[in-house]
Amino acid sequence: MAALSLTAGAVPAVTPFLFNLPAEESDPLASVLNAMYNAEYAKAESALRSWLGEHPSDFRAWNYLAETILDQEMLRESLFSGGAYLNTGEVFHQRRRPLPAGFEKNLNAALDQATKLETDRLKENPEDAEAVYWLGVTHSVRTEYEFALLRSYFAALREGKLAYRLNQKLLKLDPHDADAYLVIGIADYAIGALPWYVKIMTAVAGIHGNPKRGIEELRRASQDGHYTRVDAKIVLVAIYEREKKYSEACSLLEELERLFPENFLVPMELARVDKAEGDWRAAVRLYDGAVEKFVRGEKGSPRIPAAMILYRAGQAHEHLNDYETALQLYEEAGSLPDKSRAVYQSELAAADLNRRLNRLPEARKQYQQVAQAVPNTDLGRAARRALSAIH
Protein backbone atom coordinates (compact mmCIF):
# COMPACT_ATOMS: atom_id res chain seq x y z
CA MET A 1 0.00 0.00 0.00
CA ALA A 2 1.51 3.26 -1.01
CA ALA A 3 2.06 6.32 1.08
CA LEU A 4 -0.42 9.14 1.13
CA SER A 5 1.62 12.10 -0.10
CA LEU A 6 0.08 15.28 1.24
CA THR A 7 0.62 18.99 0.77
CA ALA A 8 0.04 22.01 2.99
CA GLY A 9 -2.99 21.57 5.18
CA ALA A 10 -2.73 17.78 5.04
CA VAL A 11 -4.45 17.30 1.69
CA PRO A 12 -3.42 14.76 -0.95
CA ALA A 13 -1.05 16.09 -3.59
CA VAL A 14 -0.97 15.21 -7.27
CA THR A 15 1.18 12.21 -6.44
CA PRO A 16 0.91 8.52 -7.17
CA PHE A 17 -0.14 5.50 -5.29
CA LEU A 18 0.04 1.89 -6.40
CA PHE A 19 -1.82 1.85 -9.69
CA ASN A 20 -2.81 -1.80 -9.41
CA LEU A 21 -5.83 -3.98 -9.79
CA PRO A 22 -6.58 -6.33 -6.90
CA ALA A 23 -5.02 -9.61 -7.86
CA GLU A 24 -7.18 -11.70 -10.19
CA GLU A 25 -6.43 -15.29 -11.08
CA SER A 26 -6.29 -14.41 -14.79
CA ASP A 27 -3.61 -11.77 -14.20
CA PRO A 28 -0.09 -13.15 -14.74
CA LEU A 29 1.16 -10.65 -12.16
CA ALA A 30 -1.45 -11.65 -9.56
CA SER A 31 1.11 -12.85 -7.01
CA VAL A 32 3.12 -9.65 -7.48
CA LEU A 33 0.08 -7.48 -6.88
CA ASN A 34 -0.86 -9.37 -3.75
CA ALA A 35 2.67 -8.98 -2.43
CA MET A 36 2.67 -5.25 -3.17
CA TYR A 37 -0.67 -4.62 -1.50
CA ASN A 38 0.37 -6.67 1.50
CA ALA A 39 3.53 -4.56 1.82
CA GLU A 40 5.79 -7.52 0.97
CA TYR A 41 8.02 -5.37 -1.18
CA ALA A 42 11.14 -7.54 -1.31
CA LYS A 43 9.03 -10.49 -2.47
CA ALA A 44 7.33 -8.31 -5.09
CA GLU A 45 10.63 -6.91 -6.36
CA SER A 46 12.14 -10.36 -6.76
CA ALA A 47 9.11 -11.62 -8.69
CA LEU A 48 9.04 -8.52 -10.92
CA ARG A 49 12.70 -8.81 -11.85
CA SER A 50 12.15 -12.45 -12.74
CA TRP A 51 9.11 -11.54 -14.87
CA LEU A 52 10.94 -8.71 -16.63
CA GLY A 53 13.80 -11.06 -17.47
CA GLU A 54 11.30 -12.90 -19.68
CA HIS A 55 9.09 -9.91 -20.63
CA PRO A 56 11.42 -6.90 -20.93
CA SER A 57 8.90 -4.84 -22.91
CA ASP A 58 6.19 -4.93 -20.23
CA PHE A 59 6.01 -1.26 -19.22
CA ARG A 60 3.31 -2.05 -16.69
CA ALA A 61 5.79 -4.29 -14.83
CA TRP A 62 8.52 -1.63 -15.05
CA ASN A 63 6.15 0.81 -13.35
CA TYR A 64 5.36 -1.73 -10.64
CA LEU A 65 9.07 -2.30 -10.11
CA ALA A 66 9.70 1.44 -9.74
CA GLU A 67 6.83 1.80 -7.27
CA THR A 68 8.07 -1.20 -5.27
CA ILE A 69 11.59 0.24 -5.05
CA LEU A 70 10.18 3.60 -3.99
CA ASP A 71 7.78 2.15 -1.44
CA GLN A 72 10.53 0.18 0.28
CA GLU A 73 12.45 3.39 0.90
CA MET A 74 9.31 5.31 1.90
CA LEU A 75 8.58 2.65 4.49
CA ARG A 76 12.16 2.67 5.76
CA GLU A 77 11.92 6.43 6.30
CA SER A 78 8.51 6.18 8.05
CA LEU A 79 6.84 8.15 5.25
CA PHE A 80 3.72 6.00 5.30
CA SER A 81 2.50 7.96 8.32
CA GLY A 82 0.00 10.73 7.69
CA GLY A 83 1.83 12.93 10.19
CA ALA A 84 4.83 13.12 7.85
CA TYR A 85 2.74 15.23 5.44
CA LEU A 86 1.29 17.80 7.81
CA ASN A 87 2.51 21.40 7.59
CA THR A 88 5.39 20.70 9.98
CA GLY A 89 5.89 17.11 8.90
CA GLU A 90 9.03 15.40 7.70
CA VAL A 91 8.44 15.96 3.99
CA PHE A 92 8.50 19.75 4.48
CA HIS A 93 12.00 19.68 5.95
CA GLN A 94 15.24 19.48 4.02
CA ARG A 95 16.66 15.98 3.85
CA ARG A 96 19.10 15.35 6.68
CA ARG A 97 20.59 12.12 5.42
CA PRO A 98 21.56 10.69 2.03
CA LEU A 99 19.50 8.09 0.25
CA PRO A 100 20.88 4.53 0.37
CA ALA A 101 23.60 3.66 -2.08
CA GLY A 102 22.15 2.36 -5.31
CA PHE A 103 18.58 3.41 -4.56
CA GLU A 104 18.35 6.30 -7.01
CA LYS A 105 20.15 4.31 -9.71
CA ASN A 106 17.72 1.40 -9.39
CA LEU A 107 14.64 3.61 -9.26
CA ASN A 108 15.62 5.78 -12.21
CA ALA A 109 16.62 2.74 -14.28
CA ALA A 110 13.11 1.33 -13.91
CA LEU A 111 11.43 4.69 -14.59
CA ASP A 112 13.64 5.43 -17.59
CA GLN A 113 12.93 2.03 -19.11
CA ALA A 114 9.18 2.47 -18.59
CA THR A 115 9.32 5.93 -20.17
CA LYS A 116 11.23 4.67 -23.21
CA LEU A 117 8.82 1.81 -23.85
CA GLU A 118 5.76 4.03 -23.42
CA THR A 119 7.04 6.87 -25.59
CA ASP A 120 8.17 4.45 -28.31
CA ARG A 121 4.66 3.02 -28.38
CA LEU A 122 3.14 6.50 -28.58
CA LYS A 123 5.40 7.38 -31.51
CA GLU A 124 3.77 4.53 -33.37
CA ASN A 125 0.27 5.55 -32.28
CA PRO A 126 -0.23 8.80 -30.30
CA GLU A 127 -3.73 7.64 -29.34
CA ASP A 128 -2.69 4.36 -27.76
CA ALA A 129 -4.73 4.62 -24.54
CA GLU A 130 -2.72 1.95 -22.71
CA ALA A 131 0.57 3.76 -23.35
CA VAL A 132 -0.99 7.11 -22.40
CA TYR A 133 -2.22 5.69 -19.09
CA TRP A 134 1.05 4.05 -18.10
CA LEU A 135 3.14 7.07 -19.09
CA GLY A 136 0.92 9.01 -16.71
CA VAL A 137 1.73 6.44 -14.02
CA THR A 138 5.45 6.86 -14.67
CA HIS A 139 5.23 10.63 -14.23
CA SER A 140 3.17 10.09 -11.08
CA VAL A 141 5.86 7.87 -9.56
CA ARG A 142 8.42 10.55 -10.36
CA THR A 143 6.15 13.09 -8.64
CA GLU A 144 6.10 11.09 -5.44
CA TYR A 145 9.85 10.61 -5.56
CA GLU A 146 10.54 14.32 -6.07
CA PHE A 147 8.03 15.40 -3.45
CA ALA A 148 8.39 12.94 -0.58
CA LEU A 149 12.03 11.88 -0.84
CA LEU A 150 13.98 14.63 -2.63
CA ARG A 151 11.75 17.47 -1.33
CA SER A 152 12.03 19.09 -4.79
CA TYR A 153 8.60 20.69 -4.78
CA PHE A 154 8.75 22.53 -8.11
CA ALA A 155 10.04 19.40 -9.83
CA ALA A 156 7.16 17.48 -8.24
CA LEU A 157 4.68 20.07 -9.54
CA ARG A 158 6.17 19.75 -13.04
CA GLU A 159 5.89 15.96 -13.01
CA GLY A 160 2.42 16.12 -11.50
CA LYS A 161 1.26 18.44 -14.25
CA LEU A 162 2.48 15.98 -16.90
CA ALA A 163 0.59 13.15 -15.17
CA TYR A 164 -2.52 15.33 -14.98
CA ARG A 165 -2.38 16.23 -18.68
CA LEU A 166 -1.93 12.59 -19.70
CA ASN A 167 -5.00 11.57 -17.71
CA GLN A 168 -6.98 14.38 -19.32
CA LYS A 169 -5.89 12.99 -22.68
CA LEU A 170 -6.97 9.53 -21.58
CA LEU A 171 -10.48 10.84 -20.90
CA LYS A 172 -10.62 12.43 -24.35
CA LEU A 173 -9.67 9.09 -25.88
CA ASP A 174 -12.25 7.26 -23.77
CA PRO A 175 -14.69 9.35 -21.67
CA HIS A 176 -15.70 6.19 -19.79
CA ASP A 177 -12.18 5.31 -18.56
CA ALA A 178 -12.60 5.70 -14.80
CA ASP A 179 -8.89 5.11 -14.15
CA ALA A 180 -8.18 8.66 -15.32
CA TYR A 181 -10.17 10.04 -12.41
CA LEU A 182 -7.61 9.01 -9.80
CA VAL A 183 -4.97 11.61 -10.68
CA ILE A 184 -7.58 14.14 -11.83
CA GLY A 185 -9.60 13.68 -8.64
CA ILE A 186 -6.52 14.06 -6.43
CA ALA A 187 -5.62 17.26 -8.28
CA ASP A 188 -9.12 18.72 -8.06
CA TYR A 189 -9.43 18.01 -4.34
CA ALA A 190 -5.92 19.02 -3.35
CA ILE A 191 -5.63 22.20 -5.38
CA GLY A 192 -9.10 23.31 -4.38
CA ALA A 193 -8.11 23.03 -0.72
CA LEU A 194 -4.65 24.61 -0.94
CA PRO A 195 -3.76 28.11 0.33
CA TRP A 196 -4.24 30.98 -2.13
CA TYR A 197 -0.51 31.44 -2.80
CA VAL A 198 -0.15 27.81 -3.90
CA LYS A 199 -3.29 28.08 -6.01
CA ILE A 200 -1.61 30.89 -7.96
CA MET A 201 1.27 28.58 -8.89
CA THR A 202 -1.03 25.77 -9.93
CA ALA A 203 -3.24 28.16 -11.90
CA VAL A 204 -0.17 29.29 -13.81
CA ALA A 205 0.46 25.61 -14.51
CA GLY A 206 -3.09 25.39 -15.87
CA ILE A 207 -4.56 23.27 -13.08
CA HIS A 208 -7.57 24.49 -11.11
CA GLY A 209 -9.38 22.71 -8.34
CA ASN A 210 -12.73 21.89 -6.79
CA PRO A 211 -12.71 19.73 -3.62
CA LYS A 212 -16.29 18.49 -3.98
CA ARG A 213 -15.71 17.49 -7.61
CA GLY A 214 -12.42 15.84 -6.66
CA ILE A 215 -14.14 13.60 -4.09
CA GLU A 216 -16.77 12.56 -6.62
CA GLU A 217 -14.08 11.76 -9.20
CA LEU A 218 -12.19 9.66 -6.68
CA ARG A 219 -15.38 7.81 -5.75
CA ARG A 220 -15.90 7.02 -9.42
CA ALA A 221 -12.36 5.66 -9.69
CA SER A 222 -12.88 3.60 -6.52
CA GLN A 223 -16.04 2.02 -7.91
CA ASP A 224 -15.42 1.75 -11.66
CA GLY A 225 -11.65 1.91 -12.09
CA HIS A 226 -9.80 -1.07 -13.48
CA TYR A 227 -6.27 -0.35 -12.25
CA THR A 228 -7.07 2.38 -9.72
CA ARG A 229 -9.98 0.98 -7.73
CA VAL A 230 -8.01 0.19 -4.59
CA ASP A 231 -5.80 3.25 -4.77
CA ALA A 232 -8.75 5.59 -5.00
CA LYS A 233 -10.06 4.04 -1.79
CA ILE A 234 -6.70 4.68 -0.12
CA VAL A 235 -6.81 8.34 -1.17
CA LEU A 236 -10.39 8.68 0.01
CA VAL A 237 -9.37 7.40 3.44
CA ALA A 238 -6.96 10.33 3.79
CA ILE A 239 -9.56 12.79 2.57
CA TYR A 240 -12.26 11.46 4.87
CA GLU A 241 -9.86 11.73 7.80
CA ARG A 242 -9.11 15.34 6.89
CA GLU A 243 -12.82 16.08 6.53
CA LYS A 244 -13.46 14.34 9.88
CA LYS A 245 -15.72 11.80 8.19
CA TYR A 246 -14.35 9.03 10.36
CA SER A 247 -17.06 6.44 9.76
CA GLU A 248 -16.46 6.62 6.00
CA ALA A 249 -12.70 6.32 6.54
CA CYS A 250 -13.15 3.29 8.80
CA SER A 251 -15.49 1.60 6.35
CA LEU A 252 -12.91 1.82 3.58
CA LEU A 253 -10.06 0.74 5.86
CA GLU A 254 -12.03 -2.31 7.01
CA GLU A 255 -12.64 -3.21 3.37
CA LEU A 256 -8.91 -2.91 2.65
CA GLU A 257 -8.12 -5.05 5.69
CA ARG A 258 -10.38 -7.81 4.38
CA LEU A 259 -8.72 -7.65 0.98
CA PHE A 260 -5.13 -7.45 2.25
CA PRO A 261 -4.94 -8.98 5.74
CA GLU A 262 -1.13 -9.12 5.74
CA ASN A 263 -0.74 -5.36 5.31
CA PHE A 264 0.28 -4.06 8.73
CA LEU A 265 -0.36 -0.45 7.70
CA VAL A 266 -4.14 -0.86 7.69
CA PRO A 267 -4.57 -1.52 11.43
CA MET A 268 -2.14 1.32 12.07
CA GLU A 269 -4.42 3.68 10.14
CA LEU A 270 -7.55 2.31 11.85
CA ALA A 271 -5.92 3.02 15.20
CA ARG A 272 -5.07 6.54 14.05
CA VAL A 273 -8.74 7.15 13.24
CA ASP A 274 -9.75 5.83 16.67
CA LYS A 275 -7.30 8.23 18.31
CA ALA A 276 -8.66 11.13 16.25
CA GLU A 277 -12.13 10.28 17.55
CA GLY A 278 -10.80 10.07 21.10
CA ASP A 279 -11.33 6.32 21.45
CA TRP A 280 -7.92 5.39 22.80
CA ARG A 281 -9.05 2.04 24.17
CA ALA A 282 -10.09 0.92 20.70
CA ALA A 283 -6.74 2.16 19.39
CA VAL A 284 -4.91 0.15 22.07
CA ARG A 285 -6.75 -3.01 21.04
CA LEU A 286 -5.70 -2.50 17.43
CA TYR A 287 -2.09 -1.77 18.34
CA ASP A 288 -1.92 -4.77 20.66
CA GLY A 289 -3.32 -6.97 17.90
CA ALA A 290 -0.72 -5.63 15.46
CA VAL A 291 2.07 -6.28 17.97
CA GLU A 292 0.98 -9.89 18.43
CA LYS A 293 0.37 -10.60 14.75
CA PHE A 294 3.12 -8.68 12.99
CA VAL A 295 5.89 -8.16 15.54
CA ARG A 296 5.81 -11.28 17.68
CA GLY A 297 4.10 -13.44 15.07
CA GLU A 298 6.65 -12.56 12.39
CA LYS A 299 9.62 -12.15 14.71
CA GLY A 300 12.61 -10.83 12.86
CA SER A 301 10.85 -10.46 9.50
CA PRO A 302 12.62 -7.69 7.54
CA ARG A 303 9.31 -6.57 6.03
CA ILE A 304 7.88 -5.55 9.40
CA PRO A 305 8.84 -2.16 10.94
CA ALA A 306 8.62 -3.71 14.39
CA ALA A 307 10.02 -0.71 16.26
CA MET A 308 7.44 1.63 14.74
CA ILE A 309 4.55 -0.67 15.69
CA LEU A 310 5.86 -1.15 19.24
CA TYR A 311 6.48 2.59 19.64
CA ARG A 312 2.95 3.55 18.64
CA ALA A 313 1.49 0.85 20.84
CA GLY A 314 3.57 2.19 23.74
CA GLN A 315 2.32 5.73 23.13
CA ALA A 316 -1.29 4.55 23.24
CA HIS A 317 -0.79 2.64 26.50
CA GLU A 318 1.01 5.62 28.01
CA HIS A 319 -1.91 7.88 27.06
CA LEU A 320 -4.18 5.58 29.09
CA ASN A 321 -1.73 5.75 32.04
CA ASP A 322 -0.80 2.09 31.59
CA TYR A 323 2.81 2.96 32.25
CA GLU A 324 4.27 -0.48 32.86
CA THR A 325 2.94 -1.87 29.57
CA ALA A 326 4.11 1.26 27.78
CA LEU A 327 7.62 0.85 29.22
CA GLN A 328 7.70 -2.79 28.22
CA LEU A 329 6.77 -1.90 24.64
CA TYR A 330 9.25 0.99 24.43
CA GLU A 331 12.07 -1.15 25.80
CA GLU A 332 11.23 -4.02 23.46
CA ALA A 333 11.50 -1.61 20.55
CA GLY A 334 14.69 -0.06 21.90
CA SER A 335 16.37 -3.46 22.06
CA LEU A 336 15.84 -4.20 18.36
CA PRO A 337 18.98 -4.42 16.21
CA ASP A 338 17.75 -2.46 13.17
CA LYS A 339 18.54 0.96 14.70
CA SER A 340 15.84 2.79 12.80
CA ARG A 341 14.57 6.16 14.02
CA ALA A 342 11.70 4.41 15.83
CA VAL A 343 14.22 2.46 17.92
CA TYR A 344 15.70 5.68 19.29
CA GLN A 345 12.29 7.31 19.63
CA SER A 346 11.31 4.35 21.80
CA GLU A 347 14.46 4.56 23.92
CA LEU A 348 13.85 8.27 24.43
CA ALA A 349 10.18 7.68 25.29
CA ALA A 350 11.20 5.01 27.82
CA ALA A 351 13.68 7.43 29.40
CA ASP A 352 11.06 10.19 29.60
CA LEU A 353 8.57 7.83 31.21
CA ASN A 354 11.11 6.51 33.71
CA ARG A 355 11.94 10.11 34.57
CA ARG A 356 8.25 10.86 35.19
CA LEU A 357 8.07 7.79 37.43
CA ASN A 358 11.17 9.07 39.31
CA ARG A 359 13.27 6.11 38.17
CA LEU A 360 16.23 8.35 37.52
CA PRO A 361 19.06 5.77 37.17
CA GLU A 362 17.11 3.96 34.44
CA ALA A 363 16.20 7.23 32.75
CA ARG A 364 19.79 8.50 32.86
CA LYS A 365 21.11 5.30 31.28
CA GLN A 366 18.56 5.43 28.45
CA TYR A 367 19.18 9.13 27.76
CA GLN A 368 22.92 8.43 27.56
CA GLN A 369 22.35 5.61 25.08
CA VAL A 370 20.33 7.85 22.76
CA ALA A 371 22.72 10.78 23.11
CA GLN A 372 25.70 8.60 22.21
CA ALA A 373 24.02 6.65 19.40
CA VAL A 374 22.49 9.58 17.45
CA PRO A 375 24.25 12.71 18.75
CA ASN A 376 23.57 14.98 15.78
CA THR A 377 19.82 14.42 15.56
CA ASP A 378 16.80 15.99 17.24
CA LEU A 379 16.53 12.84 19.37
CA GLY A 380 20.16 13.04 20.49
CA ARG A 381 19.83 16.72 21.35
CA ALA A 382 16.63 16.06 23.33
CA ALA A 383 18.43 13.31 25.26
CA ARG A 384 21.32 15.65 26.13
CA ARG A 385 18.93 18.36 27.34
CA ALA A 386 17.15 15.83 29.55
CA LEU A 387 20.46 14.61 30.98
CA SER A 388 21.42 18.17 31.89
CA ALA A 389 18.11 18.63 33.67
CA ILE A 390 18.46 15.54 35.88
CA HIS A 391 22.17 15.79 36.74
N, C-alpha and C positions, 0 to 999 in steps of 0.2 A: 504494500500500500504506500503510495507516494506521500511526500510531505505536502502540507497545505501552505504554499508560499503566500504570504500576506504582505500588504503594503500599509501605509500610514492609516491608523485607525483600526487596524486588525481586520482588513477586508481582503479577500482573495485578489491576487494580482493576475495579470495576463500571463500565467505561467502554467507549465504542464503538470500532468499527473500521469499515472500509468494508462496509456490509451489501449486498454485491452478488453477483450470480451471474456466474460467468465468461461472457464474451460469447458468446451464441449467435446464429446467423444470423437466427433468427426474432424476436429481441429488437430493437425499434426503437431502443433505446439501446445497441446492441452496441458501436458505435464509442466511445461515451462511456465505457463500462465498461472497454474495453481501454485507453483513455487513462488512466483513473484508476488501474488496476492497474499500469500501466507508469510511474506517477509523472509523467505528462504533464498536469499540473494546469491549466495555462493553456489548453491545447487542449480539455480536458474542460469547463472553465468556459465557454468560448466556445460549444461545441456545446450545452451545457445551456441557456444563455440563449436561444439560437436556438430550441431545442425548446420551451421554456416560453413563448416568444412566441406559439407556435401552440397550445400545450396548457397553458394557465395553471392548470388544475385538477389537474394530475398531481402529487400530493403525494410520490410516489416520486422524481420528478425534483427537487423542491424539497429533499428530504433529500440527494440526491446533490450538489446545488449547495452546500448548507451544508457538507457534508463536504469538498468540493473546496476551498472557501474556507478552511476550518480547516486542512486538510492543507498548503496552500501556506505558511501562516504557521508551522505546526509544523516544516516542513522548513527554512524560513528561520532559525528559532531553534535548529536542530540538536536538535530534540526527537524525532527518530526514532532516536536512539541509546539503547540500553538503559541506559547509564550515567547518563542524565539522570534515571532513576527509582529509583536506588539511594537508600539512607537519606540520603546526603549529596549527592545529585544536584540538578540545577538546579531541578527542579519542587518541591523542598522548601525553596527559598529565595524570599524576597520578590522580586517583579519589580523589576528595576533600570532598566528602560527602558519607555517607553510603547509601546503597540501602534500599528501604522501608521495614519495618518489614513484613515478610511473603512472600516477592517477590521471593527470591531464593528458598524457600521451595516449593512454588507453581509451579514455573518453573521446578525445578528438578524433582518434583513428576510426572509431565506430561511427561518429557523427559525419565525418568527412566521407566515409564510404557510402553511408545512407544518402547523403546529399548528391554524390556523383551518380548513383544509380537512379535516383528520382529525377534529377535534372536531365539525364540522358534519355529517360523515358519520355519526359515532357518535350524534348526536342523533336522526338518522333511524332508526338501527338500532344499539343498544348492543352487539349481538353480531356486528357486521361484522368478521370476523377480519382482513381486509386493513387496515382502518383501525386496529384495535388494534395490529397488528404495526408499522405505520409510525409511529404515535404513540410507541410504545416506542423506535423508532429516533431520533425527534426528541429525546426526553428523553436518550437515550444520547449524542447529539452534544453536547447542552448539558452533560452530565456531563464529557465530555472537555475542553470549553472551560473550564468552571469549574475543573477540577482542574489541567490541564497549563499553561494560559495565564494564567488569573486567579489561580491558587493559592488559590481560595476553597473550602476543603476541606469545610466543612459544607454549602455550597450544592451541591457535587458529590455529597455523600452523599444529599442530598434528591432531586436529579434521578435519581441512580442507583436510589434506592428506587422512584421512579415507573416507571422502565424495567423494573425487576425485577417489580413488581406487574403491569404490562401483559403481560409474557411469561408470568407465571403464569396470567393470564386467558386468554391465547392457548392454553395447554395444556388448560385446562378446556373451551374451545370445540372444540378438536381435539387429543386426546391424542397423535395421530401427527404433529403439526407439529414437525419436528425443528429448525426455525429458532429456536424459543423457547429451545432449550437453549444457545444461545451466551451470552446475558446471564446466564441462570440458572447455567450452568456456570462462567462467570467469577466470579460471586458466590460460589458454593459453594467453589471452590478458594481464592479470595483471602481470604475471610473466615475460612475454616478455618485458614489459615496465618498470620493476623495476630496481633500481640501481644495479650495478654489485655485491656489497657485499651482497645484499639480494638474488640475483640469485644464489650465491654460496650455501646459506642455502637451498634454494628450490631444487637445483640440488642434494644436499646430500640427500634430502628427496625423490628424484626420480621424481621430477616434473620439466619439462622444459616448455618453453613458446614460443609463436609466435603470436604477436598481430593481424596480418592480418588473420591468421587461426582462432583465437579466435572470431573475429567479424563475420566471416562466420559461425562458429558453433552457435553463439548466434542468428544470423539471421535464421538459420535452426530451432532452438528451437522456435523462435517467430512465425514462419510460420506453422511448422508441429507438435510442441509439443502438448501433451494432457493436462498435468498438468502445464507445464511451459511456455505456450504461452505468457501470459500477463507478467510474471516476466522477461522473456527474453527481452521484449520491454522496461521494466523499466531499466534494465541494459544497454541496448543500448542507452537510453536517456543519461545516465551518460557518456558513452563512446563518443557519438557524441558531447556532450558539451566539453569534454576534447580535442577532435580532432578539435574543432571549426567548426563542421558540424552542424550549428545551424538550418538550414532548416529541416534536417533529424530529429533532436531532437524535433523541434516544431511539425512536422508531427505526430510523435509517441505520443507526449503529447496530441495533439488535439484528437487523436483516443482514448486515455485513458480517456479523459474528456467526450467524448460521451458515453463511456461504463459505467463510474462511476461518474456521475455528482455531487454526494454528497461528493466526496473526495476533501477536501479543499487544499490538498497538490499539486494537479495538477496545478491550477492557480498560486500557489506560484512558482512552477518550471518554468512555462511559463514566468512569470515576471522576473525570474532570467536570463533566456535566453535573454529576451529583454534587460535587463541591460548589459549583456555581449556584446551584439551587439551595445550598445550605444543608444538604443531607450528607453529613460526613460519615455517619454510620454505614450508609449504603456504599459510600466510596471505600471505606475500610474493608467491607466484605469483598468488593471487587479487587482491591489491591491484594488482600490476603489470598484470594483465589488465584490471582496471577502469580504470586510468589510460589505457591504450592505447585501450580501447573508448569510454569515456564522456568522458574529459577531452580527449585529443588527437584522438579520432575525431569528437567533437561540439564542436570548439573554439568557445568563445564561446556555446554554447547556454545560454539563461537557465534551463533546467530542471535543469541539472546543477550540483550544489554542488562545483565543481571543487576549491576550496581544501580542503574537508573530505576528499575522496578522496586528494588529494596529501599532506595532512598525515598521514593514517593510514598511507599507504604509506611515508612517510618514517619514522614511528615504528617500523614493522616492520623496515625496513632498518637503522635505528640499533640496534635490539635485537640484530640479527645481526652487529653491528660493521661493517656496510657503510657507513662514514661518508660516503664521497664521494657515493654514490647518495642517501643520506638528505639530505645538504646540497642536492643538486641538486633534489630533490623539494620540500624546504622552501622553497628560494629561488624555485622556479617558482610555488608557491602564494603566497608573499609578494609576488610581482610582479603578481598579478591585480588588476584594477581594482574588484572588487565591494566590497572592504573589509568583508567579513563577519568574525565572530570568528575563524574558522579561518585567515584571512589573517594576523591578528596572532599567533595561536598558532604558526603556521608561522615567522613572522619571529623570534619569541622562541625557538623550538626551534632555528632555525639559529644564532642568537646563542649559545645555550647550548653547542651542539656546537662552534662555532668556538672558544669559550672553552676547552672541554675539549681541543681540538687545539692550544691555545696560539696561535691566530690572533687575537690581541687587537685589532688595528685593525679587522678585519672584525666581530668580536663587538661592539666598542664602537659602531660605526656602526649596527648592527642594533638594539642595545638603545636607542640614542637615537631611532631611528625609531619604535619601539613606544611608548616613553615619551612622545614628543611627539604621536603620533597618538591614543592612547587613555589619557590621563593619569589619569583617574578610574576606572579599572577594575583588576581584579586583575592583568591582564596588564601594564598600565602601571606599577603599583606594583612588580611583580616585576622589570620592566626597570630601574627606578630603583635598586632594591636591588642588582642585579647591577652596574650602573654604579658605584655607590659602592664595591663590593668590588674592582673592577679598576682604579680610578683611583689 
